[in-house]
Amino acid sequence: MLKLYVQPINKLIKLLIKNNLSNKVEVIRRIHDGLQVKFIDGSDVVIHWFSYGHEKGLLESYKMPQDCGDVTGYLTPEKVVERLKINFKQ
């Protein structure tokens, strides 16, 4: 399953670099059967077998100011970057 989750995370990483946000990444690691990108503000983005949107190759955020409740799912890598720009005021 990990193979299915690499593409959206790779796209996110490329967008983070392009938008000068890669310095906001604390760690990228495996979590459950997928991947997590954790940011320096304590928020993170995941994709794994029970994250909202994984079946469509979409990401789930956690602890971002824009999240309704704890998490927001079904996010494209582009949408995640838009949210991070606001969070980090870029």
PEURRA-V237070 format. One record per backbone hydrogen bond with DSSP energy under -1.0 kcal/mol. NH is the residue of the N-H (numbers start at 0). CO is the residue of the C=O. If there is no record, write none. Layout:
# PEURRA-V237070
NH & CO
NH & CO
This chain:
# PEURRA-V237070
3 & 0
8 & 4
9 & 5
10 & 6
11 & 7
12 & 8
13 & 9
14 & 10
15 & 11
16 & 12
17 & 13
18 & 14
19 & 16
20 & 15
23 & 20
24 & 21
25 & 37
26 & 37
28 & 35
30 & 33
33 & 30
34 & 46
35 & 28
36 & 44
37 & 26
38 & 42
39 & 23
41 & 38
43 & 61
44 & 36
45 & 59
46 & 34
50 & 47
53 & 50
55 & 52
56 & 53
57 & 52
58 & 74
59 & 45
60 & 71
61 & 43
62 & 69
66 & 63
71 & 60
73 & 51
74 & 58
79 & 75
80 & 76
81 & 77
82 & 78
83 & 79
84 & 80
85 & 81
86 & 82
87 & 83
88 & 85
89 & 84
